[in-house]
Amino acid sequence: MGSLKLVVRNLLRKPLRSVLTVLSLVVAIFLICGLRTLITTLTAGMRHADNRRLAVMSATGLFVELPMSYQAKIETVAGVERTMKFQWLGGYYRNPKNFFAQFAIHPPALLQMYPECQIPPAEAQAFLRDRTSCLIGKDLANSFGWKVGDTIPIIGALHPHPRDQAWEFTVAGIYHSEVPNFDNRTLFFHWELYEETLKSAGVPTNVAVFAIKSKEGADVPQLISDVEMLFANGPQKVDCATEAEFQRQFVQMVGNLPLFVGWIGSGVLIAILLACVNTMLMAMREQLSEIGILKSLGFTDAAMFRMLIVQSLVLCSIGGGLGLLLAKATEAWMAAKLGAAFPGFAILPETFALGAAITIGLGIAAGIVPAFHASRLRVVEALRTAE
């Protein structure tokens, strides 16, 4: 108990310095948790992907569309259980800033191939019946205050409405997903409405991505090879990949963000480590006379070592703990702000554990050099240096 009181008194010797060090740690741990969460959010789709689902897209690139006739041919490949069209509308709600994903799909296929899309049965039936209806994620509904029965006008940027008006969809249901590979900020509408609207104006319809559900026990690598070979001679070559690989390629479209974020996090970590080491070295120099007196009273070198380590751990634990609390307290706010770019933003328990481990590691690393120096000091040397 006496040693703990001594540690607290030493930390309060220079209160401003201690407070500034704690605040620096709060910011550093908060940033590390936030940056780490950006990476885990981007890669979450790969970790939770269904290994039976595949994606087929043009070998030229994701924004080059494929002929609709490809779907029937894909369904003839051995091992294919079901297929589905995904067509990106690329629109926005009222203002270009209100941008989110909208896909034309075949509703029965969506509900059968993606069981993670959870929706009340009555709302699912309403979506299946009404061609002008849409299905929206709960986060998207919360962002704009939409509810079942509302009409949503979408200005088509990539695929504008042929009559120079907004695409209008009536909300039939609000889905929610517990896994990040199927996010809660998407609007799904009927492929039939999309196709009929464009065809009525003589606009051809193509498909951005075909999703495949393979049969139970199917040889997935062979299935991928067979699909790619089917269109090897055109009219357009395709790339077929697992859902996890497709998610990885989509992440790569934003550049090597994980590496960039990792470098930023490393820089923050090194900077705060140097700041903590400097704080503890200054604290140790100010305590030289006390160290000499304590040693003269019979305190061992090991006791002096422990005292400086505990002092560093307490300082870092306060700052790191507050940083973790701040990260948790602002999680919902950050998810709302970053939801469009990072759907499913959530700080994982592993990230909090990493933050706690970094906090403890900083405490030990910052205190070990001054603690070792203090333990090696002789009584006479400590008192003479203090003078």
C-alpha positions as a Markdown table, in Angstrom:
| # | Residue | x | y | z |
|---|---|---|---|---|
| 1 | Met | 0.0 | 0.0 | 0.0 |
| 2 | Gly | 2.9 | 2.4 | 0.8 |
| 3 | Ser | 4.5 | 1.7 | -2.5 |
| 4 | Leu | 1.3 | 2.5 | -4.3 |
| 5 | Lys | 0.9 | 5.7 | -2.5 |
| 6 | Leu | 4.5 | 6.6 | -3.4 |
| 7 | Val | 3.7 | 5.8 | -7.1 |
| 8 | Val | 0.6 | 8.1 | -7.0 |
| 9 | Arg | 2.5 | 10.9 | -5.4 |
| 10 | Asn | 5.3 | 10.6 | -7.9 |
| 11 | Leu | 2.8 | 10.8 | -10.8 |
| 12 | Leu | 1.2 | 13.9 | -9.2 |
| 13 | Arg | 4.6 | 15.6 | -8.7 |
| 14 | Lys | 4.2 | 17.2 | -12.1 |
| 15 | Pro | 0.4 | 17.1 | -12.7 |
| 16 | Leu | 0.5 | 19.0 | -16.0 |
| 17 | Arg | 3.0 | 16.7 | -17.5 |
| 18 | Ser | 1.1 | 13.6 | -16.3 |
| 19 | Val | -2.2 | 15.0 | -17.7 |
| 20 | Leu | -0.7 | 15.8 | -21.1 |
| 21 | Thr | 0.9 | 12.3 | -21.3 |
| 22 | Val | -2.4 | 10.7 | -20.4 |
| 23 | Leu | -4.2 | 12.8 | -23.0 |
| 24 | Ser | -1.6 | 11.8 | -25.6 |
| 25 | Leu | -2.2 | 8.2 | -24.8 |
| 26 | Val | -6.0 | 8.6 | -25.0 |
| 27 | Val | -5.7 | 10.1 | -28.5 |
| 28 | Ala | -3.1 | 7.4 | -29.6 |
| 29 | Ile | -5.2 | 4.4 | -28.4 |
| 30 | Phe | -8.4 | 5.9 | -29.8 |
| 31 | Leu | -6.7 | 6.4 | -33.2 |
| 32 | Ile | -5.2 | 2.9 | -33.2 |
| 33 | Cys | -8.6 | 1.4 | -32.4 |
| 34 | Gly | -10.2 | 3.5 | -35.1 |
| 35 | Leu | -7.6 | 2.7 | -37.8 |
| 36 | Arg | -7.6 | -0.9 | -37.0 |
| 37 | Thr | -11.4 | -1.0 | -37.3 |
| 38 | Leu | -11.2 | 0.5 | -40.8 |
| 39 | Ile | -9.1 | -2.5 | -41.8 |
| 40 | Thr | -11.2 | -5.1 | -40.1 |
| 41 | Thr | -14.4 | -3.5 | -41.7 |
| 42 | Leu | -12.9 | -3.6 | -45.1 |
| 43 | Thr | -11.8 | -7.3 | -44.8 |
| 44 | Ala | -14.9 | -8.5 | -42.9 |
| 45 | Gly | -16.6 | -9.5 | -46.0 |
| 46 | Met | -13.8 | -11.9 | -46.9 |
| 47 | Arg | -13.8 | -13.5 | -43.5 |
| 48 | His | -17.6 | -14.1 | -43.5 |
| 49 | Ala | -18.0 | -15.0 | -47.1 |
| 50 | Asp | -20.0 | -18.1 | -48.1 |
| 51 | Asn | -17.6 | -20.5 | -49.8 |
| 52 | Arg | -20.5 | -21.9 | -52.0 |
| 53 | Arg | -21.2 | -18.5 | -53.6 |
| 54 | Leu | -19.2 | -17.3 | -56.6 |
| 55 | Ala | -19.2 | -14.1 | -58.6 |
| 56 | Val | -18.8 | -13.8 | -62.4 |
| 57 | Met | -17.8 | -10.5 | -63.9 |
| 58 | Ser | -16.1 | -9.3 | -67.1 |
| 59 | Ala | -12.4 | -10.0 | -67.3 |
| 60 | Thr | -12.0 | -6.4 | -68.5 |
| 61 | Gly | -13.2 | -4.9 | -65.3 |
| 62 | Leu | -16.2 | -4.6 | -62.9 |
| 63 | Phe | -17.8 | -1.7 | -64.7 |
| 64 | Val | -17.9 | -3.6 | -68.1 |
| 65 | Glu | -21.3 | -5.3 | -68.3 |
| 66 | Leu | -22.0 | -8.8 | -69.5 |
| 67 | Pro | -24.7 | -10.0 | -71.9 |
| 68 | Met | -27.9 | -11.3 | -70.3 |
| 69 | Ser | -27.6 | -14.5 | -72.3 |
| 70 | Tyr | -24.6 | -15.5 | -70.2 |
| 71 | Gln | -26.9 | -16.5 | -67.3 |
| 72 | Ala | -28.6 | -19.4 | -69.1 |
| 73 | Lys | -25.2 | -20.7 | -70.2 |
| 74 | Ile | -23.8 | -20.5 | -66.7 |
| 75 | Glu | -26.7 | -22.5 | -65.4 |
| 76 | Thr | -25.7 | -25.4 | -67.7 |
| 77 | Val | -22.3 | -25.8 | -66.0 |
| 78 | Ala | -22.1 | -28.9 | -63.7 |
| 79 | Gly | -22.1 | -27.9 | -60.0 |
| 80 | Val | -24.3 | -24.8 | -60.4 |
| 81 | Glu | -27.4 | -24.8 | -58.2 |
| 82 | Arg | -28.7 | -21.3 | -58.8 |
| 83 | Thr | -27.7 | -18.0 | -60.4 |
| 84 | Met | -28.7 | -14.4 | -59.9 |
| 85 | Lys | -28.2 | -11.1 | -61.7 |
| 86 | Phe | -26.8 | -8.0 | -59.9 |
| 87 | Gln | -27.0 | -4.7 | -61.8 |
| 88 | Trp | -25.6 | -1.6 | -60.1 |
| 89 | Leu | -27.9 | 1.4 | -60.6 |
| 90 | Gly | -25.3 | 4.0 | -59.4 |
| 91 | Gly | -27.9 | 6.6 | -58.3 |
| 92 | Tyr | -28.4 | 8.9 | -55.4 |
| 93 | Tyr | -31.3 | 10.2 | -53.2 |
| 94 | Arg | -32.0 | 13.9 | -54.0 |
| 95 | Asn | -28.4 | 15.0 | -53.6 |
| 96 | Pro | -25.2 | 13.4 | -54.9 |
| 97 | Lys | -23.9 | 13.4 | -51.3 |
| 98 | Asn | -26.7 | 10.9 | -50.5 |
| 99 | Phe | -25.0 | 8.0 | -52.3 |
| 100 | Phe | -25.4 | 4.4 | -51.5 |
| 101 | Ala | -25.7 | 1.0 | -53.2 |
| 102 | Gln | -28.7 | 0.2 | -55.3 |
| 103 | Phe | -29.0 | -3.2 | -57.1 |
| 104 | Ala | -31.5 | -4.5 | -59.6 |
| 105 | Ile | -32.0 | -8.2 | -58.6 |
| 106 | His | -34.5 | -11.1 | -59.0 |
| 107 | Pro | -36.2 | -11.1 | -55.6 |
| 108 | Pro | -36.8 | -14.8 | -55.1 |
| 109 | Ala | -33.2 | -15.6 | -55.9 |
| 110 | Leu | -32.0 | -12.9 | -53.5 |
| 111 | Leu | -34.0 | -14.3 | -50.6 |
| 112 | Gln | -32.9 | -17.9 | -51.4 |
| 113 | Met | -29.2 | -17.3 | -52.1 |
| 114 | Tyr | -28.6 | -14.9 | -49.2 |
| 115 | Pro | -30.2 | -16.2 | -46.0 |
| 116 | Glu | -28.3 | -13.6 | -44.1 |
| 117 | Cys | -30.8 | -11.0 | -45.5 |
| 118 | Gln | -33.3 | -11.3 | -42.7 |
| 119 | Ile | -36.7 | -9.9 | -43.2 |
| 120 | Pro | -40.2 | -10.5 | -41.7 |
| 121 | Pro | -42.2 | -12.9 | -43.8 |
| 122 | Ala | -45.0 | -10.5 | -44.5 |
| 123 | Glu | -42.6 | -7.9 | -45.8 |
| 124 | Ala | -40.8 | -10.5 | -47.9 |
| 125 | Gln | -44.1 | -11.4 | -49.5 |
| 126 | Ala | -44.9 | -7.8 | -50.2 |
| 127 | Phe | -41.6 | -7.3 | -51.9 |
| 128 | Leu | -42.1 | -10.4 | -54.1 |
| 129 | Arg | -45.6 | -9.2 | -55.2 |
| 130 | Asp | -45.0 | -5.6 | -56.1 |
| 131 | Arg | -42.6 | -4.9 | -59.0 |
| 132 | Thr | -42.3 | -1.2 | -58.0 |
| 133 | Ser | -41.2 | -2.1 | -54.5 |
| 134 | Cys | -37.8 | -2.2 | -52.9 |
| 135 | Leu | -36.0 | -3.7 | -50.0 |
| 136 | Ile | -33.7 | -1.6 | -47.8 |
| 137 | Gly | -31.2 | -2.2 | -45.1 |
| 138 | Lys | -32.0 | -1.1 | -41.5 |
| 139 | Asp | -29.0 | 1.3 | -41.4 |
| 140 | Leu | -30.1 | 2.9 | -44.6 |
| 141 | Ala | -33.6 | 3.3 | -43.3 |
| 142 | Asn | -32.3 | 4.8 | -40.1 |
| 143 | Ser | -30.1 | 7.3 | -42.0 |
| 144 | Phe | -33.0 | 8.8 | -43.9 |
| 145 | Gly | -35.9 | 8.0 | -41.6 |
| 146 | Trp | -37.5 | 5.7 | -44.2 |
| 147 | Lys | -40.2 | 3.3 | -43.2 |
| 148 | Val | -42.4 | 0.6 | -44.9 |
| 149 | Gly | -44.7 | 2.3 | -47.4 |
| 150 | Asp | -42.5 | 5.3 | -48.2 |
| 151 | Thr | -41.7 | 6.1 | -51.8 |
| 152 | Ile | -38.0 | 6.7 | -52.5 |
| 153 | Pro | -36.9 | 8.7 | -55.6 |
| 154 | Ile | -33.5 | 7.7 | -56.9 |
| 155 | Ile | -31.7 | 9.8 | -59.5 |
| 156 | Gly | -29.9 | 7.4 | -61.8 |
| 157 | Ala | -26.4 | 8.6 | -62.4 |
| 158 | Leu | -24.9 | 5.5 | -64.0 |
| 159 | His | -28.2 | 4.3 | -65.4 |
| 160 | Pro | -30.5 | 7.3 | -65.7 |
| 161 | His | -34.3 | 6.7 | -66.2 |
| 162 | Pro | -35.0 | 6.8 | -69.9 |
| 163 | Arg | -37.9 | 9.4 | -69.4 |
| 164 | Asp | -35.5 | 11.8 | -67.7 |
| 165 | Gln | -37.1 | 11.4 | -64.2 |
| 166 | Ala | -36.2 | 9.7 | -60.9 |
| 167 | Trp | -36.5 | 6.0 | -60.4 |
| 168 | Glu | -39.2 | 5.6 | -57.8 |
| 169 | Phe | -39.5 | 2.6 | -55.4 |
| 170 | Thr | -42.0 | 1.9 | -52.6 |
| 171 | Val | -40.4 | 0.4 | -49.5 |
| 172 | Ala | -41.9 | -3.1 | -49.0 |
| 173 | Gly | -39.6 | -4.2 | -46.3 |
| 174 | Ile | -36.5 | -3.4 | -44.2 |
| 175 | Tyr | -34.0 | -6.2 | -43.8 |
| 176 | His | -31.2 | -6.6 | -41.4 |
| 177 | Ser | -28.0 | -8.7 | -41.5 |
| 178 | Glu | -25.8 | -9.9 | -38.7 |
| 179 | Val | -22.8 | -10.6 | -40.9 |
| 180 | Pro | -20.6 | -7.9 | -42.6 |
| 181 | Asn | -20.5 | -9.5 | -46.0 |
| 182 | Phe | -24.1 | -8.5 | -46.5 |
| 183 | Asp | -24.3 | -4.9 | -45.3 |
| 184 | Asn | -27.3 | -3.0 | -44.0 |
| 185 | Arg | -27.0 | 0.1 | -46.3 |
| 186 | Thr | -28.2 | -1.3 | -49.7 |
| 187 | Leu | -31.4 | -0.9 | -51.7 |
| 188 | Phe | -32.6 | -3.9 | -53.7 |
| 189 | Phe | -35.3 | -3.5 | -56.4 |
| 190 | His | -36.9 | -5.7 | -59.1 |
| 191 | Trp | -34.8 | -6.6 | -62.1 |
| 192 | Glu | -38.1 | -6.9 | -64.1 |
| 193 | Leu | -38.9 | -3.2 | -63.5 |
| 194 | Tyr | -35.4 | -2.2 | -64.5 |
| 195 | Glu | -35.4 | -4.3 | -67.7 |
| 196 | Glu | -38.9 | -3.3 | -68.8 |
| 197 | Thr | -38.3 | 0.4 | -68.2 |
| 198 | Leu | -35.1 | 0.4 | -70.3 |
| 199 | Lys | -36.6 | -1.8 | -73.0 |
| 200 | Ser | -39.6 | 0.4 | -73.4 |
| 201 | Ala | -37.2 | 3.2 | -74.5 |
| 202 | Gly | -35.1 | 0.9 | -76.6 |
| 203 | Val | -32.1 | 0.9 | -74.2 |
| 204 | Pro | -30.3 | -2.5 | -74.1 |
| 205 | Thr | -29.9 | -4.2 | -70.7 |
| 206 | Asn | -26.8 | -6.0 | -69.6 |
| 207 | Val | -25.6 | -7.4 | -66.3 |
| 208 | Ala | -22.7 | -6.2 | -64.1 |
| 209 | Val | -22.3 | -9.4 | -62.0 |
| 210 | Phe | -23.8 | -12.9 | -62.0 |
| 211 | Ala | -23.8 | -14.6 | -58.6 |
| 212 | Ile | -23.7 | -18.4 | -58.5 |
| 213 | Lys | -24.7 | -20.7 | -55.7 |
| 214 | Ser | -22.8 | -24.0 | -56.1 |
| 215 | Lys | -24.3 | -27.3 | -55.2 |
| 216 | Glu | -23.5 | -28.9 | -51.9 |
| 217 | Gly | -20.2 | -30.8 | -52.2 |
| 218 | Ala | -19.4 | -29.3 | -55.7 |
| 219 | Asp | -15.8 | -29.0 | -56.7 |
| 220 | Val | -15.6 | -25.2 | -56.5 |
| 221 | Pro | -12.1 | -24.8 | -58.2 |
| 222 | Gln | -13.3 | -26.9 | -61.1 |
| 223 | Leu | -16.6 | -25.0 | -61.3 |
| 224 | Ile | -14.6 | -21.7 | -61.5 |
| 225 | Ser | -12.4 | -23.1 | -64.3 |
| 226 | Asp | -15.5 | -24.5 | -66.2 |
| 227 | Val | -17.3 | -21.1 | -66.1 |
| 228 | Glu | -14.2 | -19.2 | -67.3 |
| 229 | Met | -13.6 | -21.7 | -70.1 |
| 230 | Leu | -17.2 | -21.5 | -71.2 |
| 231 | Phe | -16.6 | -17.9 | -72.3 |
| 232 | Ala | -12.9 | -18.2 | -73.3 |
| 233 | Asn | -13.8 | -17.4 | -76.9 |
| 234 | Gly | -16.1 | -14.5 | -76.2 |
| 235 | Pro | -18.0 | -12.4 | -76.9 |
| 236 | Gln | -16.6 | -11.3 | -73.5 |
| 237 | Lys | -14.2 | -13.3 | -71.4 |
| 238 | Val | -15.1 | -13.5 | -67.7 |
| 239 | Asp | -13.5 | -13.9 | -64.3 |
| 240 | Cys | -15.1 | -16.2 | -61.9 |
| 241 | Ala | -14.1 | -16.0 | -58.3 |
| 242 | Thr | -15.3 | -17.1 | -54.8 |
| 243 | Glu | -17.3 | -14.5 | -52.8 |
| 244 | Ala | -14.2 | -14.0 | -50.6 |
| 245 | Glu | -11.9 | -13.3 | -53.5 |
| 246 | Phe | -14.5 | -11.0 | -55.1 |
| 247 | Gln | -14.7 | -9.0 | -51.9 |
| 248 | Arg | -10.9 | -8.8 | -51.8 |
| 249 | Gln | -10.8 | -7.5 | -55.4 |
| 250 | Phe | -13.4 | -4.9 | -54.5 |
| 251 | Val | -11.3 | -3.8 | -51.5 |
| 252 | Gln | -8.3 | -3.4 | -53.8 |
| 253 | Met | -10.2 | -0.9 | -55.9 |
| 254 | Val | -9.7 | 1.7 | -53.1 |
| 255 | Gly | -6.0 | 1.1 | -53.3 |
| 256 | Asn | -3.8 | -0.5 | -50.6 |
| 257 | Leu | -5.6 | 1.2 | -47.8 |
| 258 | Pro | -4.7 | -1.4 | -45.2 |
| 259 | Leu | -1.0 | -0.8 | -45.8 |
| 260 | Phe | -1.5 | 3.0 | -45.7 |
| 261 | Val | -3.6 | 2.8 | -42.5 |
| 262 | Gly | -1.0 | 0.4 | -41.0 |
| 263 | Trp | 1.8 | 2.9 | -41.6 |
| 264 | Ile | -0.2 | 5.6 | -39.9 |
| 265 | Gly | -0.9 | 3.4 | -36.9 |
| 266 | Ser | 2.7 | 2.5 | -36.6 |
| 267 | Gly | 3.7 | 6.1 | -36.7 |
| 268 | Val | 1.2 | 7.0 | -34.0 |
| 269 | Leu | 2.5 | 4.1 | -31.9 |
| 270 | Ile | 6.2 | 5.0 | -32.2 |
| 271 | Ala | 5.4 | 8.7 | -31.4 |
| 272 | Ile | 3.5 | 7.9 | -28.2 |
| 273 | Leu | 6.2 | 5.4 | -27.1 |
| 274 | Leu | 8.9 | 8.0 | -27.4 |
| 275 | Ala | 6.7 | 10.5 | -25.5 |
| 276 | Cys | 6.1 | 8.0 | -22.7 |
| 277 | Val | 9.8 | 7.1 | -22.5 |
| 278 | Asn | 10.7 | 10.7 | -22.2 |
| 279 | Thr | 8.1 | 11.3 | -19.5 |
| 280 | Met | 9.4 | 8.4 | -17.4 |
| 281 | Leu | 13.1 | 9.4 | -17.9 |
| 282 | Met | 12.3 | 12.9 | -16.6 |
| 283 | Ala | 10.3 | 11.4 | -13.7 |
| 284 | Met | 13.1 | 9.1 | -12.8 |
| 285 | Arg | 15.7 | 12.0 | -12.7 |
| 286 | Glu | 13.4 | 14.0 | -10.4 |
| 287 | Gln | 13.1 | 11.0 | -8.0 |
| 288 | Leu | 16.9 | 10.3 | -7.7 |
| 289 | Ser | 17.0 | 11.7 | -4.1 |
| 290 | Glu | 14.0 | 9.6 | -3.1 |
| 291 | Ile | 15.6 | 6.5 | -4.7 |
| 292 | Gly | 18.8 | 7.1 | -2.8 |
| 293 | Ile | 16.9 | 7.5 | 0.5 |
| 294 | Leu | 14.7 | 4.5 | -0.1 |
| 295 | Lys | 17.8 | 2.3 | -0.9 |
| 296 | Ser | 19.5 | 3.6 | 2.3 |
| 297 | Leu | 16.4 | 2.5 | 4.3 |
| 298 | Gly | 16.8 | -1.1 | 2.9 |
| 299 | Phe | 14.7 | -1.1 | -0.3 |
| 300 | Thr | 16.2 | -3.5 | -2.8 |
| 301 | Asp | 17.2 | -2.9 | -6.4 |
| 302 | Ala | 14.3 | -5.1 | -7.4 |
| 303 | Ala | 11.9 | -2.9 | -5.4 |
| 304 | Met | 13.1 | 0.2 | -7.2 |
| 305 | Phe | 12.7 | -1.5 | -10.5 |
| 306 | Arg | 9.2 | -2.5 | -9.7 |
| 307 | Met | 8.3 | 0.9 | -8.5 |
| 308 | Leu | 9.3 | 2.6 | -11.7 |
| 309 | Ile | 7.6 | -0.1 | -13.9 |
| 310 | Val | 4.4 | 0.2 | -11.9 |
| 311 | Gln | 4.5 | 4.0 | -12.2 |
| 312 | Ser | 4.8 | 3.7 | -15.9 |
| 313 | Leu | 2.1 | 1.0 | -16.1 |
| 314 | Val | -0.4 | 3.1 | -14.0 |
| 315 | Leu | 0.2 | 6.2 | -16.2 |
| 316 | Cys | -0.2 | 4.3 | -19.5 |
| 317 | Ser | -3.2 | 2.3 | -18.2 |
| 318 | Ile | -5.1 | 5.4 | -17.3 |
| 319 | Gly | -4.5 | 6.9 | -20.7 |
| 320 | Gly | -5.0 | 3.7 | -22.6 |
| 321 | Gly | -8.1 | 2.8 | -20.7 |
| 322 | Leu | -9.7 | 6.2 | -21.4 |
| 323 | Gly | -8.7 | 5.8 | -25.0 |
| 324 | Leu | -10.6 | 2.5 | -25.2 |
| 325 | Leu | -13.6 | 4.0 | -23.5 |
| 326 | Leu | -13.6 | 6.9 | -25.9 |
| 327 | Ala | -13.4 | 4.5 | -28.9 |
| 328 | Lys | -16.4 | 2.5 | -27.5 |
| 329 | Ala | -18.4 | 5.7 | -26.7 |
| 330 | Thr | -18.0 | 7.1 | -30.2 |
| 331 | Glu | -18.4 | 3.7 | -32.1 |
| 332 | Ala | -22.1 | 4.4 | -33.0 |
| 333 | Trp | -21.3 | 8.0 | -34.1 |
| 334 | Met | -18.4 | 6.9 | -36.2 |
| 335 | Ala | -20.5 | 4.0 | -37.8 |
| 336 | Ala | -23.1 | 6.6 | -38.8 |
| 337 | Lys | -20.5 | 9.0 | -40.3 |
| 338 | Leu | -18.5 | 6.3 | -42.0 |
| 339 | Gly | -21.3 | 3.9 | -42.9 |
| 340 | Ala | -21.5 | 4.9 | -46.6 |
| 341 | Ala | -17.8 | 4.2 | -47.2 |
| 342 | Phe | -17.3 | 1.5 | -44.5 |
| 343 | Pro | -20.6 | -0.3 | -44.1 |
| 344 | Gly | -20.7 | -2.4 | -41.0 |
| 345 | Phe | -18.2 | -0.3 | -39.1 |
| 346 | Ala | -17.9 | -1.9 | -35.6 |
| 347 | Ile | -15.0 | -2.2 | -33.2 |
| 348 | Leu | -14.3 | -5.9 | -32.7 |
| 349 | Pro | -13.4 | -7.4 | -29.3 |
| 350 | Glu | -10.1 | -8.4 | -30.8 |
| 351 | Thr | -9.4 | -4.7 | -31.5 |
| 352 | Phe | -10.1 | -3.7 | -27.9 |
| 353 | Ala | -7.8 | -6.6 | -26.8 |
| 354 | Leu | -5.1 | -5.2 | -29.1 |
| 355 | Gly | -5.6 | -1.8 | -27.7 |
| 356 | Ala | -5.3 | -3.1 | -24.1 |
| 357 | Ala | -2.2 | -5.2 | -25.1 |
| 358 | Ile | -0.6 | -2.1 | -26.7 |
| 359 | Thr | -1.3 | -0.1 | -23.5 |
| 360 | Ile | 0.4 | -2.6 | -21.3 |
| 361 | Gly | 3.3 | -3.0 | -23.7 |
| 362 | Leu | 3.7 | 0.8 | -23.8 |
| 363 | Gly | 3.8 | 0.9 | -20.0 |
| 364 | Ile | 6.5 | -1.8 | -19.8 |
| 365 | Ala | 8.5 | -0.4 | -22.7 |
| 366 | Ala | 8.4 | 3.2 | -21.4 |
| 367 | Gly | 9.3 | 2.2 | -17.9 |
| 368 | Ile | 12.0 | -0.5 | -18.4 |
| 369 | Val | 14.9 | 1.8 | -19.2 |
| 370 | Pro | 14.4 | 4.2 | -16.3 |
| 371 | Ala | 13.5 | 1.3 | -14.0 |
| 372 | Phe | 16.7 | -0.5 | -14.9 |
| 373 | His | 18.8 | 2.6 | -14.4 |
| 374 | Ala | 17.2 | 3.3 | -11.0 |
| 375 | Ser | 17.8 | -0.3 | -9.9 |
| 376 | Arg | 21.5 | 0.0 | -10.8 |
| 377 | Leu | 22.1 | 3.3 | -8.9 |
| 378 | Arg | 24.2 | 3.1 | -5.7 |
| 379 | Val | 22.9 | 5.1 | -2.8 |
| 380 | Val | 25.9 | 7.5 | -2.7 |
| 381 | Glu | 25.6 | 8.1 | -6.5 |
| 382 | Ala | 21.9 | 8.7 | -6.3 |
| 383 | Leu | 22.2 | 11.2 | -3.5 |
| 384 | Arg | 25.2 | 13.0 | -5.1 |
| 385 | Thr | 23.4 | 13.2 | -8.5 |
| 386 | Ala | 20.3 | 14.6 | -6.7 |
| 387 | Glu | 22.4 | 17.4 | -5.2 |
